[in-house]
């Protein structure tokens, strides 16, 4: 873990792979679609590498294991995926260790907490509610909350404007290149967790300002 300190009046946190290990249920939904159309299910590590750009891209990549899908094929797959995933949203997904304690301490310090994810709002809100995290966040921005999502900086700059802060007064915590690219474009410091979903990309290639092994390790880095 690098020794950096951030004067973060606002802490923005990614969802999938940072707050919650959602891969098992996402993989279950993707494999349900594959099996429903007569294809072989994909191994968990493979599906895990597809997470981070929203469920449509996840499903596109899952279908592309055998053959690149047409837009019509992907359109047909998405309602099947969404119905199954919505019904099994928290069957196996779990909050990562240390997350709730960290969120409690951050909130007690008076920092504005924001969940910023590329996940669709129809899944984001119930997922946070069911796993007991929703009340920690003053603002939740899903992948369809704004016209553009990470790696575009818009969600980050929108959150800053919402709280009448500059991007430099925030810090983004995430697990992937989408997070670091969005933060760099917004002019915001970025901390990456050493776990999570980043495909085959080495952790060092994310070029974060700091790396933490649990969300609790963020606390000593904040002024």
One Martini backbone bead per residue (centre of mass of N, CA, C, O) as a GRO file, in nm:
protein
  223
    1UNK     BB    1   0.093   0.038   0.026
    2UNK     BB    2   0.068   0.354  -0.032
    3UNK     BB    3   0.179   0.680   0.078
    4UNK     BB    4  -0.114   0.864   0.093
    5UNK     BB    5  -0.295   1.180   0.090
    6UNK     BB    6  -0.646   1.281   0.130
    7UNK     BB    7  -0.881   1.557   0.092
    8UNK     BB    8  -1.179   1.397   0.148
    9UNK     BB    9  -1.508   1.509   0.131
   10UNK     BB   10  -1.533   1.286  -0.099
   11UNK     BB   11  -1.652   0.942  -0.150
   12UNK     BB   12  -1.601   0.727  -0.419
   13UNK     BB   13  -1.771   0.408  -0.499
   14UNK     BB   14  -1.756   0.119  -0.618
   15UNK     BB   15  -1.918  -0.189  -0.656
   16UNK     BB   16  -1.809  -0.402  -0.838
   17UNK     BB   17  -1.528  -0.531  -0.663
   18UNK     BB   18  -1.544  -0.331  -0.394
   19UNK     BB   19  -1.807  -0.384  -0.217
   20UNK     BB   20  -1.907  -0.631  -0.407
   21UNK     BB   21  -1.942  -0.978  -0.471
   22UNK     BB   22  -2.110  -1.040  -0.788
   23UNK     BB   23  -2.009  -1.273  -0.974
   24UNK     BB   24  -2.188  -1.524  -0.915
   25UNK     BB   25  -2.463  -1.395  -1.019
   26UNK     BB   26  -2.367  -1.306  -1.298
   27UNK     BB   27  -2.282  -1.587  -1.392
   28UNK     BB   28  -2.554  -1.723  -1.356
   29UNK     BB   29  -2.702  -1.550  -1.568
   30UNK     BB   30  -2.520  -1.599  -1.813
   31UNK     BB   31  -2.548  -1.915  -1.805
   32UNK     BB   32  -2.850  -1.923  -1.843
   33UNK     BB   33  -2.845  -1.813  -2.128
   34UNK     BB   34  -2.657  -2.015  -2.262
   35UNK     BB   35  -2.833  -2.267  -2.194
   36UNK     BB   36  -3.103  -2.161  -2.331
   37UNK     BB   37  -2.925  -2.175  -2.628
   38UNK     BB   38  -2.718  -2.433  -2.615
   39UNK     BB   39  -2.478  -2.359  -2.435
   40UNK     BB   40  -2.195  -2.340  -2.267
   41UNK     BB   41  -2.074  -2.276  -1.982
   42UNK     BB   42  -1.888  -2.049  -1.798
   43UNK     BB   43  -1.636  -1.981  -1.618
   44UNK     BB   44  -1.586  -1.776  -1.359
   45UNK     BB   45  -1.315  -1.634  -1.446
   46UNK     BB   46  -1.429  -1.539  -1.715
   47UNK     BB   47  -1.668  -1.367  -1.619
   48UNK     BB   48  -1.506  -1.182  -1.430
   49UNK     BB   49  -1.355  -1.043  -1.683
   50UNK     BB   50  -1.644  -0.897  -1.783
   51UNK     BB   51  -1.658  -0.701  -1.556
   52UNK     BB   52  -1.753  -0.322  -1.570
   53UNK     BB   53  -1.958  -0.244  -1.846
   54UNK     BB   54  -2.196  -0.393  -1.797
   55UNK     BB   55  -2.431  -0.639  -1.888
   56UNK     BB   56  -2.419  -0.624  -2.195
   57UNK     BB   57  -2.114  -0.670  -2.221
   58UNK     BB   58  -2.104  -0.931  -2.069
   59UNK     BB   59  -2.297  -1.085  -2.265
   60UNK     BB   60  -2.139  -1.045  -2.521
   61UNK     BB   61  -1.882  -1.195  -2.424
   62UNK     BB   62  -2.017  -1.463  -2.360
   63UNK     BB   63  -2.120  -1.517  -2.651
   64UNK     BB   64  -1.825  -1.478  -2.790
   65UNK     BB   65  -1.690  -1.746  -2.718
   66UNK     BB   66  -1.826  -1.875  -2.986
   67UNK     BB   67  -1.985  -1.605  -3.103
   68UNK     BB   68  -2.044  -1.321  -3.239
   69UNK     BB   69  -2.297  -1.120  -3.176
   70UNK     BB   70  -2.567  -0.983  -3.260
   71UNK     BB   71  -2.783  -0.742  -3.179
   72UNK     BB   72  -3.030  -0.930  -3.182
   73UNK     BB   73  -2.914  -1.146  -2.995
   74UNK     BB   74  -2.864  -0.953  -2.759
   75UNK     BB   75  -3.152  -0.853  -2.728
   76UNK     BB   76  -3.266  -1.141  -2.660
   77UNK     BB   77  -3.083  -1.194  -2.401
   78UNK     BB   78  -3.140  -0.963  -2.190
   79UNK     BB   79  -3.417  -1.044  -2.063
   80UNK     BB   80  -3.311  -1.310  -1.949
   81UNK     BB   81  -3.094  -1.195  -1.773
   82UNK     BB   82  -3.258  -0.986  -1.606
   83UNK     BB   83  -3.463  -1.181  -1.481
   84UNK     BB   84  -3.258  -1.366  -1.340
   85UNK     BB   85  -3.088  -1.158  -1.185
   86UNK     BB   86  -3.322  -1.023  -1.029
   87UNK     BB   87  -3.397  -1.308  -0.881
   88UNK     BB   88  -3.054  -1.344  -0.799
   89UNK     BB   89  -2.893  -1.096  -0.674
   90UNK     BB   90  -2.832  -1.232  -0.352
   91UNK     BB   91  -2.751  -1.537  -0.341
   92UNK     BB   92  -2.402  -1.490  -0.351
   93UNK     BB   93  -2.362  -1.213  -0.275
   94UNK     BB   94  -2.099  -1.012  -0.111
   95UNK     BB   95  -1.958  -0.837   0.129
   96UNK     BB   96  -1.677  -0.712   0.191
   97UNK     BB   97  -1.440  -0.695   0.403
   98UNK     BB   98  -1.474  -0.385   0.592
   99UNK     BB   99  -1.695  -0.206   0.463
  100UNK     BB  100  -1.896  -0.120   0.687
  101UNK     BB  101  -1.691   0.003   0.879
  102UNK     BB  102  -1.585   0.216   0.683
  103UNK     BB  103  -1.854   0.361   0.625
  104UNK     BB  104  -1.910   0.446   0.913
  105UNK     BB  105  -1.653   0.620   0.949
  106UNK     BB  106  -1.689   0.811   0.710
  107UNK     BB  107  -1.962   0.923   0.801
  108UNK     BB  108  -1.866   1.023   1.086
  109UNK     BB  109  -1.661   1.235   0.938
  110UNK     BB  110  -1.852   1.383   0.705
  111UNK     BB  111  -1.851   1.234   0.446
  112UNK     BB  112  -1.929   1.204   0.120
  113UNK     BB  113  -2.121   0.937  -0.015
  114UNK     BB  114  -2.055   0.750  -0.323
  115UNK     BB  115  -2.210   0.553  -0.570
  116UNK     BB  116  -2.025   0.428  -0.859
  117UNK     BB  117  -2.178   0.274  -1.146
  118UNK     BB  118  -2.247   0.056  -1.436
  119UNK     BB  119  -2.492  -0.033  -1.318
  120UNK     BB  120  -2.808  -0.074  -1.321
  121UNK     BB  121  -3.058   0.059  -1.131
  122UNK     BB  122  -3.238  -0.205  -1.105
  123UNK     BB  123  -2.983  -0.332  -0.934
  124UNK     BB  124  -2.845  -0.136  -0.741
  125UNK     BB  125  -3.055  -0.067  -0.526
  126UNK     BB  126  -3.136  -0.358  -0.425
  127UNK     BB  127  -2.851  -0.445  -0.354
  128UNK     BB  128  -2.793  -0.233  -0.136
  129UNK     BB  129  -3.039  -0.292   0.039
  130UNK     BB  130  -3.006  -0.606   0.095
  131UNK     BB  131  -2.690  -0.550   0.205
  132UNK     BB  132  -2.688  -0.277   0.387
  133UNK     BB  133  -2.577   0.010   0.212
  134UNK     BB  134  -2.760   0.252   0.122
  135UNK     BB  135  -2.751   0.454   0.381
  136UNK     BB  136  -2.450   0.557   0.334
  137UNK     BB  137  -2.559   0.708   0.075
  138UNK     BB  138  -2.613   1.026  -0.068
  139UNK     BB  139  -2.525   0.891  -0.353
  140UNK     BB  140  -2.649   0.731  -0.660
  141UNK     BB  141  -2.469   0.611  -0.957
  142UNK     BB  142  -2.558   0.474  -1.240
  143UNK     BB  143  -2.525   0.374  -1.570
  144UNK     BB  144  -2.834   0.529  -1.619
  145UNK     BB  145  -2.828   0.826  -1.483
  146UNK     BB  146  -2.652   0.909  -1.729
  147UNK     BB  147  -2.527   0.955  -2.047
  148UNK     BB  148  -2.256   0.871  -1.894
  149UNK     BB  149  -1.988   0.646  -1.819
  150UNK     BB  150  -1.758   0.468  -1.719
  151UNK     BB  151  -1.467   0.638  -1.816
  152UNK     BB  152  -1.622   0.873  -1.788
  153UNK     BB  153  -1.630   1.173  -1.588
  154UNK     BB  154  -1.927   1.257  -1.531
  155UNK     BB  155  -2.003   1.121  -1.256
  156UNK     BB  156  -1.784   1.276  -1.096
  157UNK     BB  157  -1.862   1.571  -1.168
  158UNK     BB  158  -2.153   1.549  -1.075
  159UNK     BB  159  -2.098   1.491  -0.777
  160UNK     BB  160  -1.942   1.749  -0.718
  161UNK     BB  161  -2.172   1.945  -0.792
  162UNK     BB  162  -2.385   1.836  -0.593
  163UNK     BB  163  -2.172   1.925  -0.341
  164UNK     BB  164  -1.999   2.174  -0.410
  165UNK     BB  165  -1.734   2.053  -0.548
  166UNK     BB  166  -1.430   1.949  -0.628
  167UNK     BB  167  -1.259   1.689  -0.755
  168UNK     BB  168  -1.010   1.729  -0.553
  169UNK     BB  169  -1.218   1.668  -0.296
  170UNK     BB  170  -1.193   1.380  -0.399
  171UNK     BB  171  -1.231   1.011  -0.405
  172UNK     BB  172  -1.164   0.719  -0.585
  173UNK     BB  173  -1.293   0.382  -0.550
  174UNK     BB  174  -1.150   0.090  -0.712
  175UNK     BB  175  -1.070  -0.195  -0.973
  176UNK     BB  176  -1.033  -0.036  -1.256
  177UNK     BB  177  -0.976   0.128  -1.553
  178UNK     BB  178  -1.236   0.291  -1.541
  179UNK     BB  179  -1.162   0.440  -1.280
  180UNK     BB  180  -0.887   0.571  -1.355
  181UNK     BB  181  -0.982   0.719  -1.609
  182UNK     BB  182  -1.204   0.890  -1.480
  183UNK     BB  183  -1.027   1.032  -1.271
  184UNK     BB  184  -0.822   1.163  -1.457
  185UNK     BB  185  -1.035   1.323  -1.627
  186UNK     BB  186  -1.144   1.476  -1.352
  187UNK     BB  187  -0.911   1.531  -1.135
  188UNK     BB  188  -0.896   1.264  -0.945
  189UNK     BB  189  -0.828   1.074  -0.710
  190UNK     BB  190  -0.702   0.720  -0.689
  191UNK     BB  191  -0.816   0.410  -0.550
  192UNK     BB  192  -0.715   0.068  -0.527
  193UNK     BB  193  -0.804  -0.249  -0.515
  194UNK     BB  194  -0.657  -0.574  -0.504
  195UNK     BB  195  -0.914  -0.668  -0.584
  196UNK     BB  196  -1.147  -0.779  -0.803
  197UNK     BB  197  -1.214  -0.641  -1.145
  198UNK     BB  198  -0.948  -0.661  -1.420
  199UNK     BB  199  -0.883  -0.911  -1.542
  200UNK     BB  200  -0.553  -0.921  -1.689
  201UNK     BB  201  -0.472  -0.677  -1.535
  202UNK     BB  202  -0.238  -0.537  -1.376
  203UNK     BB  203  -0.230  -0.348  -1.102
  204UNK     BB  204  -0.002  -0.147  -1.190
  205UNK     BB  205  -0.156  -0.049  -1.461
  206UNK     BB  206  -0.359   0.147  -1.313
  207UNK     BB  207  -0.215   0.384  -1.167
  208UNK     BB  208  -0.254   0.446  -0.877
  209UNK     BB  209  -0.218   0.635  -0.584
  210UNK     BB  210  -0.340   0.374  -0.440
  211UNK     BB  211  -0.331   0.064  -0.244
  212UNK     BB  212  -0.577  -0.170  -0.122
  213UNK     BB  213  -0.708  -0.456   0.066
  214UNK     BB  214  -0.912  -0.270   0.220
  215UNK     BB  215  -1.132  -0.024   0.298
  216UNK     BB  216  -1.001   0.047   0.576
  217UNK     BB  217  -0.723   0.148   0.442
  218UNK     BB  218  -0.830   0.436   0.370
  219UNK     BB  219  -0.840   0.603   0.634
  220UNK     BB  220  -0.523   0.683   0.669
  221UNK     BB  221  -0.534   0.852   0.379
  222UNK     BB  222  -0.710   1.064   0.527
  223UNK     BB  223  -0.761   1.412   0.625
   0.00000   0.00000   0.00000
